[in-house]
């Protein structure tokens, strides 16, 4: 997650350590790592970014 090679799918977070996954995704976003290097790389990335703003 921290390397930016995965996205957090909030719909499926009910049985995991949500705070840890969200923190790791935020770190990758700030570092512009992996998927976060490319502006709006995929529909999943757009959904994750939209969910981050709403959270």
PDBQT receptor file of N, H, CA, C and O in Angstrom, charges set to zero:
ATOM      1  N   UNK A   1       0.826  -1.177   0.000  1.00  0.00    +0.000 N 
ATOM      2  CA  UNK A   1       0.000   0.000   0.000  1.00  0.00    +0.000 C 
ATOM      3  C   UNK A   1       0.877   1.250   0.000  1.00  0.00    +0.000 C 
ATOM      4  O   UNK A   1       0.636   2.164  -0.789  1.00  0.00    +0.000 OA
ATOM      5  N   UNK A   2       1.882   1.310   0.863  1.00  0.00    +0.000 N 
ATOM      6  H   UNK A   2       2.077   0.568   1.504  1.00  0.00    +0.000 HD
ATOM      7  CA  UNK A   2       2.735   2.495   0.949  1.00  0.00    +0.000 C 
ATOM      8  C   UNK A   2       3.530   2.742  -0.320  1.00  0.00    +0.000 C 
ATOM      9  O   UNK A   2       3.912   3.878  -0.600  1.00  0.00    +0.000 OA
ATOM     10  N   UNK A   3       3.781   1.694  -1.089  1.00  0.00    +0.000 N 
ATOM     11  H   UNK A   3       3.471   0.771  -0.861  1.00  0.00    +0.000 HD
ATOM     12  CA  UNK A   3       4.538   1.867  -2.329  1.00  0.00    +0.000 C 
ATOM     13  C   UNK A   3       3.644   2.340  -3.474  1.00  0.00    +0.000 C 
ATOM     14  O   UNK A   3       4.132   2.624  -4.567  1.00  0.00    +0.000 OA
ATOM     15  N   UNK A   4       2.339   2.425  -3.225  1.00  0.00    +0.000 N 
ATOM     16  H   UNK A   4       1.943   2.194  -2.337  1.00  0.00    +0.000 HD
ATOM     17  CA  UNK A   4       1.419   2.932  -4.230  1.00  0.00    +0.000 C 
ATOM     18  C   UNK A   4       1.001   1.918  -5.271  1.00  0.00    +0.000 C 
ATOM     19  O   UNK A   4       0.504   2.294  -6.332  1.00  0.00    +0.000 OA
ATOM     20  N   UNK A   5       1.192   0.637  -4.992  1.00  0.00    +0.000 N 
ATOM     21  H   UNK A   5       1.596   0.332  -4.130  1.00  0.00    +0.000 HD
ATOM     22  CA  UNK A   5       0.838  -0.399  -5.951  1.00  0.00    +0.000 C 
ATOM     23  C   UNK A   5      -0.519  -1.031  -5.676  1.00  0.00    +0.000 C 
ATOM     24  O   UNK A   5      -0.867  -2.053  -6.268  1.00  0.00    +0.000 OA
ATOM     25  N   UNK A   6      -1.269  -0.432  -4.793  1.00  0.00    +0.000 N 
ATOM     26  H   UNK A   6      -0.987   0.398  -4.312  1.00  0.00    +0.000 HD
ATOM     27  CA  UNK A   6      -2.611  -0.915  -4.483  1.00  0.00    +0.000 C 
ATOM     28  C   UNK A   6      -3.452   0.260  -4.003  1.00  0.00    +0.000 C 
ATOM     29  O   UNK A   6      -2.924   1.272  -3.541  1.00  0.00    +0.000 OA
ATOM     30  N   UNK A   7      -4.744   0.113  -4.116  1.00  0.00    +0.000 N 
ATOM     31  H   UNK A   7      -5.173  -0.709  -4.491  1.00  0.00    +0.000 HD
ATOM     32  CA  UNK A   7      -5.688   1.130  -3.667  1.00  0.00    +0.000 C 
ATOM     33  C   UNK A   7      -6.549   0.563  -2.558  1.00  0.00    +0.000 C 
ATOM     34  O   UNK A   7      -6.777  -0.646  -2.502  1.00  0.00    +0.000 OA
ATOM     35  N   UNK A   8      -7.021   1.411  -1.692  1.00  0.00    +0.000 N 
ATOM     36  H   UNK A   8      -6.836   2.392  -1.737  1.00  0.00    +0.000 HD
ATOM     37  CA  UNK A   8      -7.941   0.996  -0.642  1.00  0.00    +0.000 C 
ATOM     38  C   UNK A   8      -9.360   1.020  -1.219  1.00  0.00    +0.000 C 
ATOM     39  O   UNK A   8      -9.815   2.048  -1.721  1.00  0.00    +0.000 OA
ATOM     40  N   UNK A   9     -10.041  -0.098  -1.146  1.00  0.00    +0.000 N 
ATOM     41  H   UNK A   9      -9.671  -0.934  -0.739  1.00  0.00    +0.000 HD
ATOM     42  CA  UNK A   9     -11.437  -0.164  -1.552  1.00  0.00    +0.000 C 
ATOM     43  C   UNK A   9     -12.274  -0.119  -0.280  1.00  0.00    +0.000 C 
ATOM     44  O   UNK A   9     -12.451  -1.125   0.407  1.00  0.00    +0.000 OA
ATOM     45  N   UNK A  10     -12.772   1.050   0.009  1.00  0.00    +0.000 N 
ATOM     46  H   UNK A  10     -12.629   1.867  -0.549  1.00  0.00    +0.000 HD
ATOM     47  CA  UNK A  10     -13.459   1.296   1.270  1.00  0.00    +0.000 C 
ATOM     48  C   UNK A  10     -14.680   0.411   1.485  1.00  0.00    +0.000 C 
ATOM     49  O   UNK A  10     -15.044   0.136   2.628  1.00  0.00    +0.000 OA
ATOM     50  N   UNK A  11     -15.296  -0.024   0.445  1.00  0.00    +0.000 N 
ATOM     51  H   UNK A  11     -15.000   0.200  -0.484  1.00  0.00    +0.000 HD
ATOM     52  CA  UNK A  11     -16.476  -0.883   0.561  1.00  0.00    +0.000 C 
ATOM     53  C   UNK A  11     -16.156  -2.191   1.282  1.00  0.00    +0.000 C 
ATOM     54  O   UNK A  11     -17.039  -2.791   1.895  1.00  0.00    +0.000 OA
ATOM     55  N   UNK A  12     -14.905  -2.634   1.214  1.00  0.00    +0.000 N 
ATOM     56  H   UNK A  12     -14.187  -2.147   0.716  1.00  0.00    +0.000 HD
ATOM     57  CA  UNK A  12     -14.520  -3.932   1.766  1.00  0.00    +0.000 C 
ATOM     58  C   UNK A  12     -13.676  -3.820   3.038  1.00  0.00    +0.000 C 
ATOM     59  O   UNK A  12     -12.993  -4.776   3.404  1.00  0.00    +0.000 OA
ATOM     60  N   UNK A  13     -13.712  -2.692   3.705  1.00  0.00    +0.000 N 
ATOM     61  H   UNK A  13     -14.267  -1.915   3.408  1.00  0.00    +0.000 HD
ATOM     62  CA  UNK A  13     -12.830  -2.463   4.841  1.00  0.00    +0.000 C 
ATOM     63  C   UNK A  13     -13.412  -2.852   6.193  1.00  0.00    +0.000 C 
ATOM     64  O   UNK A  13     -12.759  -2.630   7.213  1.00  0.00    +0.000 OA
ATOM     65  N   UNK A  14     -14.568  -3.401   6.241  1.00  0.00    +0.000 N 
ATOM     66  H   UNK A  14     -15.099  -3.581   5.413  1.00  0.00    +0.000 HD
ATOM     67  CA  UNK A  14     -15.225  -3.655   7.523  1.00  0.00    +0.000 C 
ATOM     68  C   UNK A  14     -14.514  -4.708   8.383  1.00  0.00    +0.000 C 
ATOM     69  O   UNK A  14     -14.707  -4.735   9.599  1.00  0.00    +0.000 OA
ATOM     70  N   UNK A  15     -13.700  -5.571   7.776  1.00  0.00    +0.000 N 
ATOM     71  H   UNK A  15     -13.544  -5.549   6.788  1.00  0.00    +0.000 HD
ATOM     72  CA  UNK A  15     -13.061  -6.635   8.555  1.00  0.00    +0.000 C 
ATOM     73  C   UNK A  15     -11.537  -6.543   8.519  1.00  0.00    +0.000 C 
ATOM     74  O   UNK A  15     -10.844  -7.560   8.577  1.00  0.00    +0.000 OA
ATOM     75  N   UNK A  16     -11.019  -5.310   8.424  1.00  0.00    +0.000 N 
ATOM     76  H   UNK A  16     -11.581  -4.485   8.377  1.00  0.00    +0.000 HD
ATOM     77  CA  UNK A  16      -9.568  -5.149   8.429  1.00  0.00    +0.000 C 
ATOM     78  C   UNK A  16      -9.193  -3.923   9.257  1.00  0.00    +0.000 C 
ATOM     79  O   UNK A  16     -10.059  -3.230   9.790  1.00  0.00    +0.000 OA
ATOM     80  N   UNK A  17      -7.912  -3.670   9.355  1.00  0.00    +0.000 N 
ATOM     81  H   UNK A  17      -7.208  -4.232   8.922  1.00  0.00    +0.000 HD
ATOM     82  CA  UNK A  17      -7.421  -2.500  10.081  1.00  0.00    +0.000 C 
ATOM     83  C   UNK A  17      -7.525  -1.284   9.157  1.00  0.00    +0.000 C 
ATOM     84  O   UNK A  17      -6.543  -0.896   8.523  1.00  0.00    +0.000 OA
ATOM     85  N   UNK A  18      -8.701  -0.693   9.084  1.00  0.00    +0.000 N 
ATOM     86  H   UNK A  18      -9.498  -1.009   9.599  1.00  0.00    +0.000 HD
ATOM     87  CA  UNK A  18      -8.991   0.386   8.149  1.00  0.00    +0.000 C 
ATOM     88  C   UNK A  18      -8.038   1.565   8.318  1.00  0.00    +0.000 C 
ATOM     89  O   UNK A  18      -7.581   2.137   7.328  1.00  0.00    +0.000 OA
ATOM     90  N   UNK A  19      -7.738   1.930   9.549  1.00  0.00    +0.000 N 
ATOM     91  H   UNK A  19      -8.109   1.466  10.353  1.00  0.00    +0.000 HD
ATOM     92  CA  UNK A  19      -6.857   3.082   9.780  1.00  0.00    +0.000 C 
ATOM     93  C   UNK A  19      -5.476   2.858   9.175  1.00  0.00    +0.000 C 
ATOM     94  O   UNK A  19      -4.899   3.770   8.583  1.00  0.00    +0.000 OA
ATOM     95  N   UNK A  20      -4.956   1.664   9.320  1.00  0.00    +0.000 N 
ATOM     96  H   UNK A  20      -5.425   0.923   9.801  1.00  0.00    +0.000 HD
ATOM     97  CA  UNK A  20      -3.623   1.362   8.783  1.00  0.00    +0.000 C 
ATOM     98  C   UNK A  20      -3.618   1.415   7.260  1.00  0.00    +0.000 C 
ATOM     99  O   UNK A  20      -2.697   1.970   6.662  1.00  0.00    +0.000 OA
ATOM    100  N   UNK A  21      -4.639   0.841   6.630  1.00  0.00    +0.000 N 
ATOM    101  H   UNK A  21      -5.388   0.389   7.117  1.00  0.00    +0.000 HD
ATOM    102  CA  UNK A  21      -4.715   0.866   5.168  1.00  0.00    +0.000 C 
ATOM    103  C   UNK A  21      -4.891   2.285   4.649  1.00  0.00    +0.000 C 
ATOM    104  O   UNK A  21      -4.249   2.666   3.670  1.00  0.00    +0.000 OA
ATOM    105  N   UNK A  22      -5.744   3.068   5.282  1.00  0.00    +0.000 N 
ATOM    106  H   UNK A  22      -6.266   2.759   6.077  1.00  0.00    +0.000 HD
ATOM    107  CA  UNK A  22      -5.965   4.440   4.843  1.00  0.00    +0.000 C 
ATOM    108  C   UNK A  22      -4.711   5.295   5.034  1.00  0.00    +0.000 C 
ATOM    109  O   UNK A  22      -4.388   6.123   4.182  1.00  0.00    +0.000 OA
ATOM    110  N   UNK A  23      -4.019   5.099   6.131  1.00  0.00    +0.000 N 
ATOM    111  H   UNK A  23      -4.281   4.426   6.823  1.00  0.00    +0.000 HD
ATOM    112  CA  UNK A  23      -2.782   5.843   6.379  1.00  0.00    +0.000 C 
ATOM    113  C   UNK A  23      -1.721   5.495   5.334  1.00  0.00    +0.000 C 
ATOM    114  O   UNK A  23      -1.014   6.374   4.841  1.00  0.00    +0.000 OA
ATOM    115  N   UNK A  24      -1.616   4.221   5.005  1.00  0.00    +0.000 N 
ATOM    116  H   UNK A  24      -2.190   3.507   5.406  1.00  0.00    +0.000 HD
ATOM    117  CA  UNK A  24      -0.637   3.793   4.007  1.00  0.00    +0.000 C 
ATOM    118  C   UNK A  24      -0.977   4.365   2.635  1.00  0.00    +0.000 C 
ATOM    119  O   UNK A  24      -0.082   4.784   1.901  1.00  0.00    +0.000 OA
ATOM    120  N   UNK A  25      -2.258   4.387   2.284  1.00  0.00    +0.000 N 
ATOM    121  H   UNK A  25      -2.985   4.048   2.881  1.00  0.00    +0.000 HD
ATOM    122  CA  UNK A  25      -2.665   4.963   1.000  1.00  0.00    +0.000 C 
ATOM    123  C   UNK A  25      -2.376   6.461   0.972  1.00  0.00    +0.000 C 
ATOM    124  O   UNK A  25      -1.896   6.983  -0.035  1.00  0.00    +0.000 OA
ATOM    125  N   UNK A  26      -2.663   7.146   2.061  1.00  0.00    +0.000 N 
ATOM    126  H   UNK A  26      -3.052   6.723   2.879  1.00  0.00    +0.000 HD
ATOM    127  CA  UNK A  26      -2.387   8.586   2.131  1.00  0.00    +0.000 C 
ATOM    128  C   UNK A  26      -0.892   8.858   1.990  1.00  0.00    +0.000 C 
ATOM    129  O   UNK A  26      -0.499   9.816   1.324  1.00  0.00    +0.000 OA
ATOM    130  N   UNK A  27      -0.064   8.033   2.602  1.00  0.00    +0.000 N 
ATOM    131  H   UNK A  27      -0.383   7.255   3.143  1.00  0.00    +0.000 HD
ATOM    132  CA  UNK A  27       1.378   8.184   2.490  1.00  0.00    +0.000 C 
ATOM    133  C   UNK A  27       1.816   8.037   1.029  1.00  0.00    +0.000 C 
ATOM    134  O   UNK A  27       2.606   8.840   0.534  1.00  0.00    +0.000 OA
ATOM    135  N   UNK A  28       1.312   7.028   0.353  1.00  0.00    +0.000 N 
ATOM    136  H   UNK A  28       0.670   6.375   0.756  1.00  0.00    +0.000 HD
ATOM    137  CA  UNK A  28       1.643   6.829  -1.064  1.00  0.00    +0.000 C 
ATOM    138  C   UNK A  28       1.175   8.019  -1.904  1.00  0.00    +0.000 C 
ATOM    139  O   UNK A  28       1.878   8.452  -2.816  1.00  0.00    +0.000 OA
ATOM    140  N   UNK A  29      -0.009   8.543  -1.595  1.00  0.00    +0.000 N 
ATOM    141  H   UNK A  29      -0.580   8.191  -0.854  1.00  0.00    +0.000 HD
ATOM    142  CA  UNK A  29      -0.513   9.705  -2.329  1.00  0.00    +0.000 C 
ATOM    143  C   UNK A  29       0.419  10.902  -2.141  1.00  0.00    +0.000 C 
ATOM    144  O   UNK A  29       0.772  11.575  -3.109  1.00  0.00    +0.000 OA
ATOM    145  N   UNK A  30       0.813  11.162  -0.905  1.00  0.00    +0.000 N 
ATOM    146  H   UNK A  30       0.527  10.614  -0.119  1.00  0.00    +0.000 HD
ATOM    147  CA  UNK A  30       1.701  12.307  -0.629  1.00  0.00    +0.000 C 
ATOM    148  C   UNK A  30       3.064  12.148  -1.303  1.00  0.00    +0.000 C 
ATOM    149  O   UNK A  30       3.656  13.124  -1.765  1.00  0.00    +0.000 OA
ATOM    150  N   UNK A  31       3.549  10.917  -1.354  1.00  0.00    +0.000 N 
ATOM    151  H   UNK A  31       3.069  10.125  -0.979  1.00  0.00    +0.000 HD
ATOM    152  CA  UNK A  31       4.846  10.640  -1.980  1.00  0.00    +0.000 C 
ATOM    153  C   UNK A  31       4.745  10.574  -3.504  1.00  0.00    +0.000 C 
ATOM    154  O   UNK A  31       5.759  10.555  -4.202  1.00  0.00    +0.000 OA
ATOM    155  N   UNK A  32       3.522  10.541  -4.005  1.00  0.00    +0.000 N 
ATOM    156  H   UNK A  32       2.699  10.557  -3.437  1.00  0.00    +0.000 HD
ATOM    157  CA  UNK A  32       3.264  10.351  -5.439  1.00  0.00    +0.000 C 
ATOM    158  C   UNK A  32       3.950   9.066  -5.917  1.00  0.00    +0.000 C 
ATOM    159  O   UNK A  32       4.636   9.043  -6.938  1.00  0.00    +0.000 OA
ATOM    160  N   UNK A  33       3.736   8.001  -5.140  1.00  0.00    +0.000 N 
ATOM    161  H   UNK A  33       3.179   8.020  -4.310  1.00  0.00    +0.000 HD
ATOM    162  CA  UNK A  33       4.355   6.709  -5.408  1.00  0.00    +0.000 C 
ATOM    163  C   UNK A  33       3.428   5.819  -6.235  1.00  0.00    +0.000 C 
ATOM    164  O   UNK A  33       2.206   5.945  -6.161  1.00  0.00    +0.000 OA
ATOM    165  N   UNK A  34       4.015   4.924  -7.019  1.00  0.00    +0.000 N 
ATOM    166  H   UNK A  34       5.007   4.822  -7.080  1.00  0.00    +0.000 HD
ATOM    167  CA  UNK A  34       3.250   3.929  -7.758  1.00  0.00    +0.000 C 
ATOM    168  C   UNK A  34       2.138   4.533  -8.593  1.00  0.00    +0.000 C 
ATOM    169  O   UNK A  34       2.381   5.389  -9.444  1.00  0.00    +0.000 OA
ATOM    170  N   UNK A  35       0.917   4.082  -8.345  1.00  0.00    +0.000 N 
ATOM    171  H   UNK A  35       0.720   3.387  -7.654  1.00  0.00    +0.000 HD
ATOM    172  CA  UNK A  35      -0.246   4.554  -9.096  1.00  0.00    +0.000 C 
ATOM    173  C   UNK A  35      -0.470   6.052  -8.963  1.00  0.00    +0.000 C 
ATOM    174  O   UNK A  35      -1.092   6.667  -9.828  1.00  0.00    +0.000 OA
ATOM    175  N   UNK A  36       0.027   6.634  -7.897  1.00  0.00    +0.000 N 
ATOM    176  H   UNK A  36       0.533   6.134  -7.194  1.00  0.00    +0.000 HD
ATOM    177  CA  UNK A  36      -0.199   8.055  -7.622  1.00  0.00    +0.000 C 
ATOM    178  C   UNK A  36       0.736   8.958  -8.418  1.00  0.00    +0.000 C 
ATOM    179  O   UNK A  36       0.640  10.180  -8.310  1.00  0.00    +0.000 OA
ATOM    180  N   UNK A  37       1.637   8.386  -9.214  1.00  0.00    +0.000 N 
ATOM    181  H   UNK A  37       1.714   7.392  -9.301  1.00  0.00    +0.000 HD
ATOM    182  CA  UNK A  37       2.517   9.172 -10.076  1.00  0.00    +0.000 C 
ATOM    183  C   UNK A  37       1.754   9.752 -11.262  1.00  0.00    +0.000 C 
ATOM    184  O   UNK A  37       2.065  10.839 -11.748  1.00  0.00    +0.000 OA
ATOM    185  N   UNK A  38       0.764   9.016 -11.710  1.00  0.00    +0.000 N 
ATOM    186  H   UNK A  38       0.511   8.133 -11.314  1.00  0.00    +0.000 HD
ATOM    187  CA  UNK A  38       0.023   9.375 -12.921  1.00  0.00    +0.000 C 
ATOM    188  C   UNK A  38      -1.276  10.061 -12.533  1.00  0.00    +0.000 C 
ATOM    189  O   UNK A  38      -2.022   9.535 -11.706  1.00  0.00    +0.000 OA
ATOM    190  N   UNK A  39      -1.565  11.220 -13.108  1.00  0.00    +0.000 N 
ATOM    191  H   UNK A  39      -0.959  11.647 -13.780  1.00  0.00    +0.000 HD
ATOM    192  CA  UNK A  39      -2.844  11.874 -12.788  1.00  0.00    +0.000 C 
ATOM    193  C   UNK A  39      -4.025  11.006 -13.221  1.00  0.00    +0.000 C 
ATOM    194  O   UNK A  39      -4.134  10.652 -14.395  1.00  0.00    +0.000 OA
ATOM    195  N   UNK A  40      -4.890  10.667 -12.305  1.00  0.00    +0.000 N 
ATOM    196  H   UNK A  40      -4.802  10.954 -11.351  1.00  0.00    +0.000 HD
ATOM    197  CA  UNK A  40      -6.102   9.878 -12.547  1.00  0.00    +0.000 C 
ATOM    198  C   UNK A  40      -5.803   8.659 -13.432  1.00  0.00    +0.000 C 
ATOM    199  O   UNK A  40      -6.230   8.581 -14.585  1.00  0.00    +0.000 OA
ATOM    200  N   UNK A  41      -5.068   7.728 -12.860  1.00  0.00    +0.000 N 
ATOM    201  H   UNK A  41      -4.721   7.791 -11.924  1.00  0.00    +0.000 HD
ATOM    202  CA  UNK A  41      -4.574   6.568 -13.593  1.00  0.00    +0.000 C 
ATOM    203  C   UNK A  41      -5.664   5.596 -14.032  1.00  0.00    +0.000 C 
ATOM    204  O   UNK A  41      -5.527   4.947 -15.069  1.00  0.00    +0.000 OA
ATOM    205  N   UNK A  42      -6.749   5.486 -13.257  1.00  0.00    +0.000 N 
ATOM    206  H   UNK A  42      -6.860   6.013 -12.414  1.00  0.00    +0.000 HD
ATOM    207  CA  UNK A  42      -7.759   4.483 -13.575  1.00  0.00    +0.000 C 
ATOM    208  C   UNK A  42      -9.078   4.845 -12.900  1.00  0.00    +0.000 C 
ATOM    209  O   UNK A  42      -9.108   5.690 -12.005  1.00  0.00    +0.000 OA
ATOM    210  N   UNK A  43     -10.177   4.202 -13.332  1.00  0.00    +0.000 N 
ATOM    211  H   UNK A  43     -10.152   3.516 -14.059  1.00  0.00    +0.000 HD
ATOM    212  CA  UNK A  43     -11.447   4.441 -12.633  1.00  0.00    +0.000 C 
ATOM    213  C   UNK A  43     -11.370   4.105 -11.145  1.00  0.00    +0.000 C 
ATOM    214  O   UNK A  43     -11.991   4.784 -10.327  1.00  0.00    +0.000 OA
ATOM    215  N   UNK A  44     -10.617   3.067 -10.785  1.00  0.00    +0.000 N 
ATOM    216  H   UNK A  44     -10.112   2.516 -11.450  1.00  0.00    +0.000 HD
ATOM    217  CA  UNK A  44     -10.475   2.709  -9.364  1.00  0.00    +0.000 C 
ATOM    218  C   UNK A  44      -9.747   3.816  -8.616  1.00  0.00    +0.000 C 
ATOM    219  O   UNK A  44     -10.109   4.135  -7.483  1.00  0.00    +0.000 OA
ATOM    220  N   UNK A  45      -8.745   4.398  -9.221  1.00  0.00    +0.000 N 
ATOM    221  H   UNK A  45      -8.451   4.139 -10.142  1.00  0.00    +0.000 HD
ATOM    222  CA  UNK A  45      -8.014   5.505  -8.593  1.00  0.00    +0.000 C 
ATOM    223  C   UNK A  45      -8.926   6.704  -8.422  1.00  0.00    +0.000 C 
ATOM    224  O   UNK A  45      -8.897   7.357  -7.379  1.00  0.00    +0.000 OA
ATOM    225  N   UNK A  46      -9.737   7.007  -9.431  1.00  0.00    +0.000 N 
ATOM    226  H   UNK A  46      -9.761   6.477 -10.279  1.00  0.00    +0.000 HD
ATOM    227  CA  UNK A  46     -10.667   8.129  -9.317  1.00  0.00    +0.000 C 
ATOM    228  C   UNK A  46     -11.638   7.883  -8.177  1.00  0.00    +0.000 C 
ATOM    229  O   UNK A  46     -11.938   8.799  -7.412  1.00  0.00    +0.000 OA
ATOM    230  N   UNK A  47     -12.132   6.663  -8.055  1.00  0.00    +0.000 N 
ATOM    231  H   UNK A  47     -11.888   5.918  -8.677  1.00  0.00    +0.000 HD
ATOM    232  CA  UNK A  47     -13.077   6.333  -6.970  1.00  0.00    +0.000 C 
ATOM    233  C   UNK A  47     -12.396   6.447  -5.624  1.00  0.00    +0.000 C 
ATOM    234  O   UNK A  47     -12.989   6.954  -4.672  1.00  0.00    +0.000 OA
ATOM    235  N   UNK A  48     -11.144   5.979  -5.528  1.00  0.00    +0.000 N 
ATOM    236  H   UNK A  48     -10.663   5.567  -6.302  1.00  0.00    +0.000 HD
ATOM    237  CA  UNK A  48     -10.432   6.065  -4.263  1.00  0.00    +0.000 C 
ATOM    238  C   UNK A  48     -10.190   7.509  -3.864  1.00  0.00    +0.000 C 
ATOM    239  O   UNK A  48     -10.333   7.862  -2.693  1.00  0.00    +0.000 OA
ATOM    240  N   UNK A  49      -9.826   8.343  -4.817  1.00  0.00    +0.000 N 
ATOM    241  H   UNK A  49      -9.709   8.057  -5.768  1.00  0.00    +0.000 HD
ATOM    242  CA  UNK A  49      -9.592   9.748  -4.545  1.00  0.00    +0.000 C 
ATOM    243  C   UNK A  49     -10.880  10.430  -4.108  1.00  0.00    +0.000 C 
ATOM    244  O   UNK A  49     -10.872  11.241  -3.182  1.00  0.00    +0.000 OA
ATOM    245  N   UNK A  50     -11.982  10.106  -4.767  1.00  0.00    +0.000 N 
ATOM    246  H   UNK A  50     -11.989   9.447  -5.519  1.00  0.00    +0.000 HD
ATOM    247  CA  UNK A  50     -13.279  10.688  -4.402  1.00  0.00    +0.000 C 
ATOM    248  C   UNK A  50     -13.675  10.248  -3.013  1.00  0.00    +0.000 C 
ATOM    249  O   UNK A  50     -14.206  11.044  -2.239  1.00  0.00    +0.000 OA
ATOM    250  N   UNK A  51     -13.426   8.987  -2.682  1.00  0.00    +0.000 N 
ATOM    251  H   UNK A  51     -12.994   8.341  -3.311  1.00  0.00    +0.000 HD
ATOM    252  CA  UNK A  51     -13.762   8.484  -1.342  1.00  0.00    +0.000 C 
ATOM    253  C   UNK A  51     -12.884   9.117  -0.280  1.00  0.00    +0.000 C 
ATOM    254  O   UNK A  51     -13.338   9.335   0.843  1.00  0.00    +0.000 OA
ATOM    255  N   UNK A  52     -11.632   9.418  -0.611  1.00  0.00    +0.000 N 
ATOM    256  H   UNK A  52     -11.263   9.241  -1.524  1.00  0.00    +0.000 HD
ATOM    257  CA  UNK A  52     -10.737  10.063   0.345  1.00  0.00    +0.000 C 
ATOM    258  C   UNK A  52     -11.228  11.444   0.689  1.00  0.00    +0.000 C 
ATOM    259  O   UNK A  52     -11.160  11.866   1.843  1.00  0.00    +0.000 OA
ATOM    260  N   UNK A  53     -11.719  12.148  -0.302  1.00  0.00    +0.000 N 
ATOM    261  H   UNK A  53     -11.774  11.806  -1.240  1.00  0.00    +0.000 HD
ATOM    262  CA  UNK A  53     -12.228  13.504  -0.068  1.00  0.00    +0.000 C 
ATOM    263  C   UNK A  53     -13.486  13.466   0.777  1.00  0.00    +0.000 C 
ATOM    264  O   UNK A  53     -13.728  14.370   1.576  1.00  0.00    +0.000 OA
ATOM    265  N   UNK A  54     -14.289  12.425   0.606  1.00  0.00    +0.000 N 
ATOM    266  H   UNK A  54     -14.092  11.691  -0.043  1.00  0.00    +0.000 HD
ATOM    267  CA  UNK A  54     -15.554  12.313   1.338  1.00  0.00    +0.000 C 
ATOM    268  C   UNK A  54     -15.343  11.811   2.769  1.00  0.00    +0.000 C 
ATOM    269  O   UNK A  54     -16.162  12.072   3.651  1.00  0.00    +0.000 OA
ATOM    270  N   UNK A  55     -14.234  11.086   2.995  1.00  0.00    +0.000 N 
ATOM    271  H   UNK A  55     -13.568  10.875   2.279  1.00  0.00    +0.000 HD
ATOM    272  CA  UNK A  55     -13.982  10.481   4.318  1.00  0.00    +0.000 C 
ATOM    273  C   UNK A  55     -13.515  11.471   5.336  1.00  0.00    +0.000 C 
ATOM    274  O   UNK A  55     -13.267  11.104   6.484  1.00  0.00    +0.000 OA
TER     275      UNK A  55
